[in-house]
Structure formats: C-alpha cells, structure tokens
Amino acid sequence: MNRILLIEDEERIAELIKKSLEEQAYSVTIALDGLTGKKLAVANDFDLIITDIILPGMNGIKLCKEIRSLKPVIPIIMLTALGTTDDKVDGFDAGADDYLVKPFDFRELLARIRAVMNRKSINPIVQPVILKYADLELNNQTKIVSRSGKEIGLTPKELKLLEYMMQNSERVLSRAEIAEKVWDTHFDTGTNFIDVYINYLRKKIDKDFSSKLIHTKSGLGFIFKEET
C-alpha cells in the first residue's frame, strides 16, 4: 500500500481528500501545519507528499525546499488556491513535481498522483555523464553547466529543461511536450509558465554569447539549435 503524507491546514478538506484516497487503497497521514508536516516527512518513508502552500508554522514553498534537500527523490504535489504563473514557478523552483490549483476534480488529483508515482517506479534511462552541444556543456553528475568555460548557475527546473532540450536538440519541441516530459503534467493554457522558464534559460544560456541556442518557432514551440 502506497503511503501518502497530506499537509493541509483546512481539516475538513484534509479529511475529504484522505477518505477519497483511502477508497483508492492509499494509506494517508494528515499534518495540519508545515512544521508537523516536515517532522513527519523526515521521520517516515512516505511514497508521496501532497502539500498546500499557505500553511501555519511553515509555508509550503519553504517546506518543499527543506524536504527536497533531505529527501531529493520523493514526489511532491502542491495543492493551492494560488494559480498565477509566478506562483507555479515558485512551486516548481522549490522542488515540486506537480501543481494543482483549488478547486480541483478529485479524478485529476488521482491522475497526477499516479503519474508522479509511476515516474518514480520506472527505472531511469542511463544518460551520458556529460551532455555537449556547441560550446555548452552539462555535467549530469555534478549538475554544473558551462558555456565556453564559463559556469552558469541554474535552478533545478531550469536544469531539467535544459537537459531535455539538449537531449532533443535541432528538433521542434511543443509546449505540450515540454510540459509532459519536463514537468510531468498536461500543458495548462491558462498560464505561460513554460514560456517564463524558456525566457529564464535564454537569459542565462544565450544573453552573453554571440551565437544563440534557444529559439522560438511561432505557433509551434521551441528548438535548441546553434544560430548566429
């Protein structure tokens, strides 16, 4: 039985989610504040953590960062009423694997849970230690990115996005494909968080160099290709 830690300060909502998940054969432990949630997450081996962002004691963004630093592979889904692009970027930057805006259909939550847990159970494909394209280099062991010998600092999600683009260089990548492969979610046309991350990455990877690697294909998506 898969064990889920649910961190939600609204007790009625927490109990409803717990009951629904237990009907699907999940074992659910509830924490009503961020500090309790962190203690439970650290002390136990859960298969998945679901957390709200606005929590007493410790907010969900800080909580996610601290759990992620201690348990880097555990899947984390954020549930929140905050649904702007900036909110989603903050959640992903904190280390969340997925982000669901309240109110939501329970079937959608169940689908997200299955998706992140299935991804965890699949044996990862062995990738080269070092990815290279033009003068850009990404070390998969050290997570260091450099271009023309200059080290570039990236957030975890920026790094994952760059890695996927380098693995699929010179091929047009749609927003839907990027959402599925990098964020393990369906593309949400209501926000532009993918474009936000592309712009973040472009500023770090291309801004100070004459040849550009990240390009927009109008109406299609993006392509990773060297062009002067």
ROSE-4610 file (N, C-alpha, C; in Angstrom, 1 decimal, always signed):
// ROSE-4610
residu = [M/M/M/N/N/N/R/R/R/I/I/I/L/L/L/L/L/L/I/I/I/E/E/E/D/D/D/E/E/E/E/E/E/R/R/R/I/I/I/A/A/A/E/E/E/L/L/L/I/I/I/K/K/K/K/K/K/S/S/S/L/L/L/E/E/E/E/E/E/Q/Q/Q/A/A/A/Y/Y/Y/S/S/S/V/V/V/T/T/T/I/I/I/A/A/A/L/L/L/D/D/D/G/G/G/L/L/L/T/T/T/G/G/G/K/K/K/K/K/K/L/L/L/A/A/A/V/V/V/A/A/A/N/N/N/D/D/D/F/F/F/D/D/D/L/L/L/I/I/I/I/I/I/T/T/T/D/D/D/I/I/I/I/I/I/L/L/L/P/P/P/G/G/G/M/M/M/N/N/N/G/G/G/I/I/I/K/K/K/L/L/L/C/C/C/K/K/K/E/E/E/I/I/I/R/R/R/S/S/S/L/L/L/K/K/K/P/P/P/V/V/V/I/I/I/P/P/P/I/I/I/I/I/I/M/M/M/L/L/L/T/T/T/A/A/A/L/L/L/G/G/G/T/T/T/T/T/T/D/D/D/D/D/D/K/K/K/V/V/V/D/D/D/G/G/G/F/F/F/D/D/D/A/A/A/G/G/G/A/A/A/D/D/D/D/D/D/Y/Y/Y/L/L/L/V/V/V/K/K/K/P/P/P/F/F/F/D/D/D/F/F/F/R/R/R/E/E/E/L/L/L/L/L/L/A/A/A/R/R/R/I/I/I/R/R/R/A/A/A/V/V/V/M/M/M/N/N/N/R/R/R/K/K/K/S/S/S/I/I/I/N/N/N/P/P/P/I/I/I/V/V/V/Q/Q/Q/P/P/P/V/V/V/I/I/I/L/L/L/K/K/K/Y/Y/Y/A/A/A/D/D/D/L/L/L/E/E/E/L/L/L/N/N/N/N/N/N/Q/Q/Q/T/T/T/K/K/K/I/I/I/V/V/V/S/S/S/R/R/R/S/S/S/G/G/G/K/K/K/E/E/E/I/I/I/G/G/G/L/L/L/T/T/T/P/P/P/K/K/K/E/E/E/L/L/L/K/K/K/L/L/L/L/L/L/E/E/E/Y/Y/Y/M/M/M/M/M/M/Q/Q/Q/N/N/N/S/S/S/E/E/E/R/R/R/V/V/V/L/L/L/S/S/S/R/R/R/A/A/A/E/E/E/I/I/I/A/A/A/E/E/E/K/K/K/V/V/V/W/W/W/D/D/D/T/T/T/H/H/H/F/F/F/D/D/D/T/T/T/G/G/G/T/T/T/N/N/N/F/F/F/I/I/I/D/D/D/V/V/V/Y/Y/Y/I/I/I/N/N/N/Y/Y/Y/L/L/L/R/R/R/K/K/K/K/K/K/I/I/I/D/D/D/K/K/K/D/D/D/F/F/F/S/S/S/S/S/S/K/K/K/L/L/L/I/I/I/H/H/H/T/T/T/K/K/K/S/S/S/G/G/G/L/L/L/G/G/G/F/F/F/I/I/I/F/F/F/K/K/K/E/E/E/E/E/E/T/T/T]
num = [1/1/1/2/2/2/3/3/3/4/4/4/5/5/5/6/6/6/7/7/7/8/8/8/9/9/9/10/10/10/11/11/11/12/12/12/13/13/13/14/14/14/15/15/15/16/16/16/17/17/17/18/18/18/19/19/19/20/20/20/21/21/21/22/22/22/23/23/23/24/24/24/25/25/25/26/26/26/27/27/27/28/28/28/29/29/29/30/30/30/31/31/31/32/32/32/33/33/33/34/34/34/35/35/35/36/36/36/37/37/37/38/38/38/39/39/39/40/40/40/41/41/41/42/42/42/43/43/43/44/44/44/45/45/45/46/46/46/47/47/47/48/48/48/49/49/49/50/50/50/51/51/51/52/52/52/53/53/53/54/54/54/55/55/55/56/56/56/57/57/57/58/58/58/59/59/59/60/60/60/61/61/61/62/62/62/63/63/63/64/64/64/65/65/65/66/66/66/67/67/67/68/68/68/69/69/69/70/70/70/71/71/71/72/72/72/73/73/73/74/74/74/75/75/75/76/76/76/77/77/77/78/78/78/79/79/79/80/80/80/81/81/81/82/82/82/83/83/83/84/84/84/85/85/85/86/86/86/87/87/87/88/88/88/89/89/89/90/90/90/91/91/91/92/92/92/93/93/93/94/94/94/95/95/95/96/96/96/97/97/97/98/98/98/99/99/99/100/100/100/101/101/101/102/102/102/103/103/103/104/104/104/105/105/105/106/106/106/107/107/107/108/108/108/109/109/109/110/110/110/111/111/111/112/112/112/113/113/113/114/114/114/115/115/115/116/116/116/117/117/117/118/118/118/119/119/119/120/120/120/121/121/121/122/122/122/123/123/123/124/124/124/125/125/125/126/126/126/127/127/127/128/128/128/129/129/129/130/130/130/131/131/131/132/132/132/133/133/133/134/134/134/135/135/135/136/136/136/137/137/137/138/138/138/139/139/139/140/140/140/141/141/141/142/142/142/143/143/143/144/144/144/145/145/145/146/146/146/147/147/147/148/148/148/149/149/149/150/150/150/151/151/151/152/152/152/153/153/153/154/154/154/155/155/155/156/156/156/157/157/157/158/158/158/159/159/159/160/160/160/161/161/161/162/162/162/163/163/163/164/164/164/165/165/165/166/166/166/167/167/167/168/168/168/169/169/169/170/170/170/171/171/171/172/172/172/173/173/173/174/174/174/175/175/175/176/176/176/177/177/177/178/178/178/179/179/179/180/180/180/181/181/181/182/182/182/183/183/183/184/184/184/185/185/185/186/186/186/187/187/187/188/188/188/189/189/189/190/190/190/191/191/191/192/192/192/193/193/193/194/194/194/195/195/195/196/196/196/197/197/197/198/198/198/199/199/199/200/200/200/201/201/201/202/202/202/203/203/203/204/204/204/205/205/205/206/206/206/207/207/207/208/208/208/209/209/209/210/210/210/211/211/211/212/212/212/213/213/213/214/214/214/215/215/215/216/216/216/217/217/217/218/218/218/219/219/219/220/220/220/221/221/221/222/222/222/223/223/223/224/224/224/225/225/225/226/226/226/227/227/227/228/228/228]
x = [+0.8/+0.0/+0.9/+0.7/+1.4/+1.0/+2.0/+1.8/+2.0/+0.9/+0.9/+0.9/+1.7/+1.6/+0.9/-0.3/-1.1/-0.9/-0.4/-0.2/-1.2/-2.2/-3.3/-3.9/-4.0/-4.4/-6.0/-6.7/-8.2/-8.6/-9.0/-9.2/-10.3/-11.3/-12.4/-12.0/-11.2/-10.7/-9.7/-8.8/-7.9/-8.6/-9.6/-10.4/-11.1/-11.6/-12.3/-11.3/-10.1/-9.1/-8.6/-8.4/-7.9/-8.9/-10.2/-11.2/-11.3/-11.2/-11.2/-10.0/-8.8/-7.6/-7.6/-8.1/-8.2/-9.1/-10.2/-11.1/-10.3/-9.2/-8.4/-7.2/-7.3/-6.2/-4.9/-4.9/-3.8/-3.9/-2.7/-2.6/-2.3/-3.1/-2.9/-2.7/-1.6/-1.3/-1.5/-2.2/-2.5/-1.6/-1.1/-0.5/-1.2/-1.6/-2.3/-1.5/-0.2/+0.7/+2.0/+2.8/+4.0/+5.1/+5.2/+6.3/+6.0/+4.7/+4.4/+4.6/+4.3/+4.5/+5.9/+6.8/+8.2/+8.7/+8.3/+8.8/+8.3/+7.1/+6.6/+7.3/+7.6/+8.2/+9.6/+10.3/+11.7/+11.8/+10.8/+10.9/+10.3/+9.6/+8.9/+9.3/+9.0/+9.3/+8.0/+7.5/+6.3/+6.7/+5.7/+5.9/+5.5/+4.8/+4.4/+4.0/+4.2/+3.8/+2.9/+1.7/+0.8/+0.8/+1.1/+1.1/+0.4/-0.3/-0.8/+0.4/+0.2/+1.3/+1.1/-0.2/-0.4/-0.7/+0.3/+0.2/+0.7/+0.1/+0.7/+2.0/+2.9/+4.1/+5.3/+5.0/+6.0/+5.2/+5.4/+4.7/+5.2/+4.3/+4.6/+5.8/+6.2/+7.4/+8.6/+8.7/+9.9/+9.9/+8.7/+8.6/+9.1/+8.7/+9.1/+10.6/+11.2/+12.6/+13.4/+12.9/+13.6/+13.4/+12.2/+12.0/+12.9/+12.9/+13.6/+15.1/+15.7/+17.1/+17.4/+16.5/+16.7/+16.3/+15.3/+14.8/+14.6/+15.7/+15.6/+14.7/+14.4/+13.7/+12.2/+11.7/+10.3/+9.4/+8.4/+7.5/+6.7/+6.5/+5.8/+4.8/+3.5/+2.5/+2.0/+1.9/+1.4/-0.1/-0.9/-2.3/-2.5/-3.1/-3.2/-4.2/-4.7/-5.6/-4.9/-3.5/-2.7/-2.4/-2.9/-2.8/-2.1/-1.4/-0.8/+0.5/+1.0/+2.3/+3.4/+3.5/+4.6/+4.4/+3.2/+3.0/+3.5/+3.2/+3.6/+5.1/+5.7/+7.2/+7.8/+7.3/+7.8/+7.7/+6.6/+6.4/+7.4/+7.5/+8.4/+9.9/+10.2/+11.6/+11.9/+10.8/+11.0/+11.2/+11.0/+11.2/+9.9/+8.8/+7.5/+7.6/+7.0/+6.9/+5.6/+4.6/+3.4/+2.6/+1.6/+1.0/-0.5/-1.4/-2.8/-3.5/-4.3/-5.0/-6.4/-6.7/-8.0/-9.0/-10.2/-10.8/-10.4/-10.3/-10.0/-10.9/-11.0/-11.7/-10.8/-11.4/-10.6/-10.0/-10.7/-10.1/-8.8/-8.7/-7.5/-6.4/-6.7/-5.6/-5.2/-6.1/-5.7/-4.8/-5.1/-4.3/-2.9/-2.8/-1.5/-0.7/-1.4/-0.7/-0.1/-0.9/-0.5/+0.7/+0.6/+1.7/+3.0/+3.0/+4.3/+4.9/+4.0/+4.4/+4.9/+4.2/+4.7/+6.1/+6.3/+7.6/+8.7/+8.4/+9.3/+9.7/+8.7/+8.9/+9.6/+9.6/+10.3/+11.8/+12.5/+14.0/+14.5/+15.3/+15.7/+16.6/+16.5/+17.4/+18.8/+19.8/+21.2/+21.6/+21.9/+22.3/+23.8/+24.4/+25.8/+26.1/+27.3/+27.7/+27.7/+28.2/+28.4/+27.6/+26.7/+26.0/+26.7/+26.9/+27.6/+26.8/+26.7/+26.2/+26.9/+27.5/+28.3/+29.3/+29.3/+30.2/+29.6/+28.4/+27.6/+27.9/+28.0/+28.3/+27.5/+26.9/+26.1/+26.6/+27.1/+27.6/+26.5/+26.0/+24.9/+25.2/+26.5/+26.8/+27.0/+27.7/+27.9/+26.8/+26.0/+24.9/+25.5/+26.7/+27.3/+27.1/+26.7/+26.5/+27.5/+28.2/+29.1/+29.1/+29.4/+29.4/+30.7/+31.5/+32.8/+33.6/+33.5/+34.3/+33.7/+32.6/+32.0/+30.9/+31.0/+30.0/+28.7/+27.5/+26.2/+25.4/+24.8/+24.0/+22.6/+22.0/+20.6/+19.8/+18.5/+17.7/+17.4/+16.9/+16.7/+15.8/+14.7/+13.8/+14.4/+15.2/+15.9/+16.9/+17.5/+18.5/+17.8/+16.6/+15.9/+15.4/+15.0/+14.5/+15.7/+16.8/+18.0/+18.4/+18.4/+18.8/+17.9/+16.6/+15.7/+15.9/+16.1/+16.4/+17.6/+18.7/+19.9/+19.8/+19.0/+18.8/+18.0/+17.3/+16.4/+16.7/+18.0/+18.5/+18.1/+17.9/+17.6/+16.3/+15.4/+14.0/+13.0/+12.0/+11.0/+10.2/+10.2/+9.5/+8.3/+7.2/+5.9/+5.8/+5.0/+4.8/+4.2/+3.3/+2.7/+3.7/+4.6/+5.7/+6.6/+7.0/+7.8/+7.1/+5.8/+5.0/+5.0/+4.8/+4.7/+6.1/+7.1/+8.4/+9.2/+9.1/+9.9/+9.1/+7.8/+7.0/+6.1/+6.0/+5.1/+3.7/+3.2/+1.9/+1.4/+0.1/-0.5/-0.4/-0.2/+0.0/-1.2/-1.0/-2.1/-2.1/-3.1/-3.1/-3.5/-3.9/-4.3/-3.1/-1.9/-0.7/+0.4/+1.4/+2.6/+3.8/+3.8/+5.0/+6.1/+5.7/+6.8/+7.5/+6.8/+7.5/+8.3/+7.9/+8.7/+10.0/+9.9/+11.2/+12.1/+11.5/+12.3/+13.0/+12.4/+13.0/+14.1/+13.8/+14.9/+16.1/+15.9/+17.0/+17.7/+17.0/+17.6/+18.5/+18.0/+18.9/+20.2/+20.1/+21.4/+22.3/+21.7/+22.4/+22.9/+22.1/+22.3/+22.7/+22.3/+22.4/+23.8/+24.8/+26.2/+27.0/+26.3/+27.1/+26.5/+27.4/+27.0/+26.1/+26.4/+25.6/+24.5/+23.3/+22.1/+21.7/+21.3/+20.9/+19.4/+18.7/+17.3/+16.5/+15.6/+14.8/+13.4/+12.5/+11.1/+10.6/+9.8/+9.2/+7.7/+7.3/+6.0/+4.9/+4.0/+2.9/+3.2/+4.5/+5.0/+5.6/+6.5/+7.2/+8.6/+9.5/+10.9/+11.9/+13.0/+14.1/+15.4/+16.2/+17.6/+18.5/+19.1/+19.9/+20.8/+22.1/+23.0/+22.8/+22.6/+22.4/+23.1/+23.8/+24.5/+23.6]
y = [-1.2/+0.0/+1.2/+2.1/+3.4/+4.3/+4.9/+5.8/+7.3/+8.1/+9.5/+10.4/+11.4/+12.4/+13.6/+14.0/+15.1/+16.2/+17.4/+18.5/+19.6/+19.8/+20.7/+21.2/+22.5/+23.1/+23.2/+23.0/+23.0/+21.6/+21.3/+19.9/+19.3/+20.0/+19.4/+18.9/+19.8/+19.4/+18.2/+18.3/+17.2/+15.8/+15.9/+14.6/+14.1/+15.0/+14.6/+14.0/+14.6/+14.0/+12.7/+12.6/+11.4/+10.2/+10.5/+9.5/+9.0/+10.0/+9.6/+8.8/+9.2/+8.4/+7.0/+6.9/+5.6/+4.7/+5.2/+4.4/+3.9/+4.5/+4.0/+3.2/+2.8/+1.9/+2.6/+3.9/+4.6/+4.7/+4.7/+5.0/+6.4/+7.2/+8.7/+9.1/+9.9/+10.6/+12.0/+12.7/+14.1/+14.9/+16.1/+17.1/+18.4/+19.1/+20.3/+21.6/+21.5/+22.6/+22.2/+23.2/+22.9/+22.3/+22.7/+22.1/+20.7/+20.3/+18.9/+18.1/+18.7/+18.1/+17.7/+18.7/+18.4/+17.3/+17.3/+16.3/+14.9/+14.8/+13.5/+13.1/+14.0/+13.7/+13.2/+13.8/+13.4/+12.1/+11.9/+10.7/+9.4/+9.5/+8.4/+8.3/+7.1/+6.8/+6.8/+8.0/+8.1/+7.9/+7.5/+7.4/+8.6/+9.6/+10.8/+11.8/+13.1/+14.2/+15.1/+15.4/+16.4/+17.6/+18.8/+19.9/+21.1/+21.8/+23.2/+24.1/+25.4/+26.4/+27.2/+27.7/+28.6/+27.7/+27.6/+26.8/+27.5/+27.2/+27.8/+27.1/+27.8/+27.2/+27.3/+26.9/+26.9/+26.9/+27.8/+27.8/+26.7/+26.3/+25.1/+25.3/+26.5/+26.7/+26.3/+26.9/+26.6/+25.1/+24.6/+23.2/+22.3/+22.6/+21.8/+21.8/+23.0/+23.1/+22.3/+22.4/+21.6/+20.1/+19.7/+18.2/+17.8/+18.6/+18.2/+18.1/+18.9/+18.9/+17.6/+17.1/+15.9/+14.7/+14.7/+13.5/+13.9/+13.9/+14.5/+13.8/+12.5/+11.7/+11.6/+12.0/+11.8/+12.7/+12.2/+13.0/+14.0/+15.2/+16.2/+16.9/+16.9/+17.6/+18.8/+20.0/+21.1/+21.4/+21.6/+21.9/+23.3/+24.3/+25.6/+26.4/+27.4/+28.4/+29.4/+29.4/+30.4/+29.8/+30.4/+29.8/+30.6/+31.7/+32.6/+31.9/+32.4/+31.9/+32.0/+33.1/+33.3/+32.3/+32.0/+31.0/+29.6/+29.3/+28.0/+27.9/+29.0/+29.0/+28.8/+29.5/+29.4/+28.0/+27.4/+26.0/+25.0/+25.2/+24.3/+24.5/+25.8/+26.1/+25.6/+25.4/+24.9/+23.4/+22.8/+21.3/+20.5/+21.1/+20.4/+19.7/+18.5/+17.7/+18.1/+18.5/+18.9/+19.9/+20.6/+21.7/+21.7/+21.6/+21.5/+22.7/+23.4/+24.6/+24.3/+24.7/+24.5/+25.5/+25.1/+23.8/+22.9/+21.6/+20.6/+19.4/+18.7/+17.5/+16.4/+15.6/+14.5/+13.6/+13.4/+12.5/+13.0/+14.4/+15.0/+14.8/+15.0/+14.7/+13.3/+12.4/+10.9/+10.7/+11.3/+11.1/+11.7/+12.8/+13.4/+12.5/+12.0/+11.1/+9.9/+9.2/+8.1/+8.4/+9.6/+10.0/+10.1/+10.9/+11.1/+9.8/+9.0/+7.7/+6.7/+6.7/+5.8/+6.2/+7.5/+8.0/+7.6/+7.6/+7.2/+5.7/+4.9/+3.5/+3.0/+3.8/+3.4/+3.6/+2.6/+2.7/+3.8/+4.7/+5.8/+5.3/+6.0/+5.6/+6.2/+5.4/+5.8/+6.9/+8.1/+9.2/+9.4/+9.9/+10.2/+11.2/+11.0/+11.8/+13.3/+13.5/+14.9/+15.1/+16.0/+16.4/+17.6/+17.6/+18.7/+19.1/+20.4/+20.9/+22.2/+22.4/+23.6/+23.8/+25.0/+25.3/+25.1/+24.5/+24.3/+22.9/+22.8/+21.5/+21.4/+20.2/+19.9/+18.6/+18.7/+17.5/+16.9/+15.7/+15.1/+14.7/+14.5/+14.1/+15.3/+16.3/+17.5/+18.5/+18.4/+19.3/+20.7/+20.8/+22.0/+22.2/+23.4/+23.8/+24.9/+24.8/+25.9/+26.1/+27.3/+27.6/+28.4/+27.9/+28.5/+28.6/+27.6/+27.5/+28.4/+29.1/+30.0/+29.2/+29.1/+28.3/+29.1/+28.5/+29.1/+28.5/+29.3/+28.8/+28.6/+27.4/+27.2/+26.6/+26.9/+26.2/+24.8/+23.9/+22.5/+22.4/+23.2/+23.1/+23.6/+24.7/+25.2/+24.1/+23.5/+22.4/+21.3/+20.9/+19.8/+20.1/+21.4/+21.9/+21.9/+22.4/+22.5/+21.0/+20.1/+18.8/+18.1/+18.4/+17.8/+18.4/+19.7/+20.4/+19.9/+19.7/+19.3/+17.8/+17.0/+15.6/+15.6/+16.7/+16.7/+17.9/+18.2/+19.3/+19.2/+20.4/+20.5/+19.8/+19.8/+19.2/+20.2/+20.6/+21.5/+20.8/+21.4/+20.9/+21.8/+21.2/+21.9/+22.2/+23.1/+23.4/+22.2/+21.5/+20.3/+19.2/+19.0/+18.0/+18.4/+19.7/+20.1/+20.0/+20.3/+20.2/+18.7/+17.8/+16.4/+15.8/+16.1/+15.5/+16.1/+17.4/+18.1/+18.3/+18.6/+18.8/+17.7/+16.7/+15.5/+15.9/+16.9/+17.4/+17.8/+18.0/+18.5/+20.0/+20.5/+21.9/+22.7/+23.7/+24.5/+25.8/+25.9/+27.1/+28.3/+28.2/+29.4/+30.1/+29.5/+30.2/+30.0/+30.8/+30.8/+30.4/+29.5/+29.2/+28.6/+27.8/+27.3/+28.4/+29.4/+30.5/+31.3/+31.4/+32.0/+31.3/+30.0/+29.2/+29.3/+29.3/+29.4/+30.7/+31.8/+33.1/+33.2/+32.5/+32.5/+31.8/+30.7/+29.9/+30.6/+31.3/+32.0/+33.1/+33.8/+34.9/+34.4/+33.2/+32.6/+31.9/+31.3/+30.5/+31.3/+32.2/+32.9/+34.4/+35.1/+36.5/+37.0/+36.4/+37.0/+36.3/+35.6/+34.9/+35.3/+35.4/+35.8/+34.8/+33.5/+32.5/+32.1/+32.0/+31.7/+30.2/+29.6/+28.2/+27.9/+28.8/+28.6/+29.5/+29.0/+29.8/+29.4/+30.4/+30.2/+30.0/+29.0/+28.7/+29.1/+30.2/+30.8/+29.8/+29.6/+28.7/+27.2/+26.9/+25.5/+25.2/+26.0/+25.7/+26.3/+25.5/+25.9/+24.9/+25.4/+24.5/+24.9/+23.9/+24.1/+23.8/+24.9/+24.8/+26.0/+25.8/+26.9/+27.7/+29.0/+30.0/+31.3/+31.9/+33.2/+34.4]
z = [+0.0/+0.0/+0.0/-0.9/-1.0/+0.1/+0.7/+1.8/+1.4/+1.7/+1.3/+2.6/+2.6/+3.6/+3.0/+3.6/+3.2/+4.2/+3.7/+4.6/+4.2/+5.0/+4.6/+5.9/+6.1/+7.3/+7.5/+6.4/+6.5/+6.7/+8.0/+8.4/+7.6/+7.3/+6.5/+5.1/+4.5/+3.1/+3.3/+4.3/+4.5/+4.7/+5.5/+5.8/+4.5/+3.7/+2.5/+1.5/+1.4/+0.5/+1.0/+2.3/+2.9/+2.7/+2.9/+2.7/+1.3/+0.3/-1.1/-1.5/-1.0/-1.3/-0.7/+0.5/+1.2/+0.4/-0.2/-1.0/-2.3/-2.6/-3.8/-3.3/-2.0/-1.4/-1.1/-0.9/-0.4/+1.1/+1.8/+3.2/+3.4/+4.1/+4.2/+5.6/+5.8/+7.1/+6.9/+7.9/+7.8/+8.7/+8.2/+9.1/+8.8/+9.9/+9.8/+9.7/+9.8/+9.7/+9.1/+8.7/+8.0/+8.8/+10.1/+11.0/+11.3/+11.5/+11.8/+10.5/+9.4/+8.1/+7.9/+8.2/+8.0/+8.9/+10.1/+11.1/+10.6/+10.2/+9.7/+8.4/+7.5/+6.2/+6.5/+7.4/+7.7/+8.5/+9.4/+10.2/+9.6/+8.5/+7.9/+6.4/+5.9/+4.5/+3.7/+3.3/+2.5/+1.1/+0.3/-1.2/-1.9/-1.3/-1.9/-0.9/-1.1/-0.3/-1.1/-0.5/-1.1/+0.0/-0.5/+0.5/-0.1/+0.8/+0.4/+0.5/+0.0/+0.1/+1.3/+1.5/+2.6/+3.9/+4.7/+5.9/+7.2/+8.3/+9.6/+9.9/+10.6/+11.1/+10.1/+8.8/+7.8/+6.4/+5.6/+4.3/+3.4/+2.4/+1.6/+0.7/+0.3/-0.5/+0.3/+1.5/+2.3/+2.7/+3.0/+3.4/+2.3/+1.1/-0.1/-0.3/-0.1/-0.3/+0.8/+2.0/+3.1/+3.0/+2.6/+2.4/+1.2/+0.1/-1.1/-0.8/+0.1/+0.4/+1.2/+2.0/+2.8/+2.1/+1.3/+0.5/-0.9/-1.7/-3.0/-4.0/-3.8/-4.8/-4.5/-3.3/-3.0/-3.9/-4.5/-5.3/-4.4/-4.9/-4.1/-5.0/-4.6/-5.4/-4.5/-5.1/-4.4/-4.7/-3.7/-3.8/-3.3/-4.1/-3.6/-4.3/-3.7/-4.4/-5.2/-5.1/-5.8/-7.2/-8.2/-9.5/-10.6/-10.2/-11.2/-11.7/-12.8/-13.4/-12.3/-11.7/-10.7/-9.6/-9.1/-8.1/-8.5/-9.7/-10.2/-10.4/-10.8/-11.0/-9.6/-8.6/-7.2/-6.7/-7.0/-6.6/-7.2/-8.5/-9.3/-8.8/-8.7/-8.2/-6.8/-6.0/-4.7/-4.7/-5.8/-6.0/-6.2/-6.3/-6.5/-7.9/-7.9/-9.2/-9.9/-9.2/-9.9/-9.1/-9.7/-9.0/-9.5/-8.5/-8.8/-8.1/-8.8/-8.3/-7.7/-6.5/-6.0/-6.6/-6.8/-6.5/-7.7/-7.4/-8.4/-8.4/-9.5/-9.5/-8.9/-8.0/-7.4/-8.4/-9.5/-10.6/-11.1/-11.2/-11.7/-10.7/-9.4/-8.4/-8.5/-8.6/-8.7/-9.9/-11.0/-12.2/-12.0/-11.3/-11.0/-10.1/-9.1/-8.1/-8.9/-9.7/-10.4/-11.4/-12.0/-12.9/-12.2/-11.1/-10.4/-9.8/-9.3/-8.7/-9.7/-10.8/-11.9/-12.4/-12.5/-12.9/-12.0/-10.7/-9.7/-9.8/-10.2/-10.2/-11.5/-12.5/-13.8/-13.6/-14.0/-14.0/-14.9/-14.4/-15.3/-16.4/-17.6/-18.7/-18.4/-18.6/-18.3/-19.3/-18.8/-19.7/-19.7/-20.7/-20.7/-19.5/-18.9/-17.8/-18.2/-19.4/-19.9/-21.2/-21.2/-22.5/-23.1/-24.4/-25.0/-26.3/-26.5/-27.8/-28.0/-29.2/-29.5/-28.4/-27.8/-26.7/-25.3/-25.3/-24.0/-23.5/-22.2/-21.5/-20.2/-20.1/-18.8/-18.3/-17.0/-16.3/-15.5/-15.8/-15.1/-13.7/-13.4/-12.0/-11.1/-11.6/-10.7/-10.9/-11.9/-12.3/-12.6/-13.0/-13.4/-14.9/-15.2/-16.6/-17.0/-18.1/-18.5/-20.0/-20.4/-21.8/-22.1/-23.0/-23.3/-22.1/-21.2/-20.0/-18.8/-19.1/-18.0/-17.4/-16.1/-15.3/-15.2/-15.4/-15.4/-14.3/-13.4/-12.3/-12.8/-12.6/-12.9/-11.8/-11.7/-10.7/-11.2/-10.3/-10.7/-11.9/-12.0/-13.1/-14.4/-14.3/-15.4/-15.9/-15.0/-15.4/-16.1/-15.6/-16.2/-17.6/-17.7/-19.0/-20.0/-19.6/-20.5/-20.9/-19.9/-20.2/-21.3/-21.2/-22.1/-23.5/-23.6/-24.8/-25.5/-24.7/-25.2/-25.7/-25.0/-25.5/-26.8/-27.1/-28.2/-29.1/-29.2/-30.0/-31.5/-32.1/-33.5/-33.9/-32.9/-33.1/-32.4/-33.1/-32.5/-31.4/-30.2/-29.0/-28.7/-28.7/-28.4/-26.9/-26.6/-25.2/-24.5/-25.2/-24.6/-24.3/-25.2/-25.0/-23.8/-23.8/-22.7/-21.3/-21.3/-20.0/-19.6/-20.5/-20.2/-19.8/-20.5/-20.3/-19.2/-19.0/-18.0/-16.7/-16.8/-15.6/-15.3/-16.2/-16.0/-15.8/-16.5/-16.4/-17.8/-17.9/-19.1/-19.2/-20.4/-20.6/-20.2/-19.4/-18.9/-19.7/-20.6/-21.5/-20.7/-19.5/-18.7/-18.2/-18.2/-17.7/-18.7/-18.6/-19.5/-18.8/-17.8/-17.0/-17.9/-18.9/-19.8/-20.5/-21.0/-21.7/-20.7/-19.4/-18.4/-18.2/-18.1/-17.9/-19.1/-20.3/-21.5/-21.5/-21.1/-21.0/-20.0/-18.8/-17.8/-18.3/-19.0/-19.5/-20.6/-21.5/-22.6/-22.1/-21.0/-20.4/-19.9/-19.3/-18.7/-19.8/-20.7/-21.7/-22.9/-23.4/-24.6/-24.5/-23.5/-23.4/-23.7/-23.1/-23.2/-24.3/-25.2/-26.3/-27.7/-28.6/-30.0/-30.7/-30.5/-31.1/-30.2/-30.6/-29.8/-30.0/-28.9/-28.9/-28.7/-28.0/-27.8/-28.6/-29.5/-30.4/-30.4/-30.6/-30.6/-32.1/-32.2/-33.5/-33.4/-34.0/-33.8/-34.1/-33.1/-33.3/-33.1/-33.0/-32.9/-31.5/-31.0/-29.8/-29.8/-29.4/-29.3/-29.9/-30.3/-30.8/-30.2/-29.9/-29.4/-30.5/-31.1/-32.3/-32.3/-32.7/-32.8/-34.0/-33.8/-34.9/-34.5/-35.4/-35.2/-35.5]
